[in-house]
Amino acid sequence: MSMPDELIGQVITVLCLNYYSYTGKLVEIGATCLKLENPIMTYNEIVPRLTERTVERLPATFWYVELTAIESFGLAG
């Protein structure tokens, strides 16, 4: 997956495998991962007729997300 360089400096959300999503300011796009600043992780647990959502600020200023784990992405809003 490739991400457009125009997203650098923007707050984005990336939806990943296994019901995880990450939101943060995109500061770098590397060959294998992207770097988010002030990251927040959301985990969605799907059970019959109920979706539970956990939102957690990650314990670091920067967080790296593997490009091969990303299903979709866009500007956070």
Secondary structure by P-SEA (a helix, b strand, c coil): ccccccccccccccccccccccccccccccccbbbbcbbbbbbbbbcccbbbbbbbbccccbbbbbccccccccccc
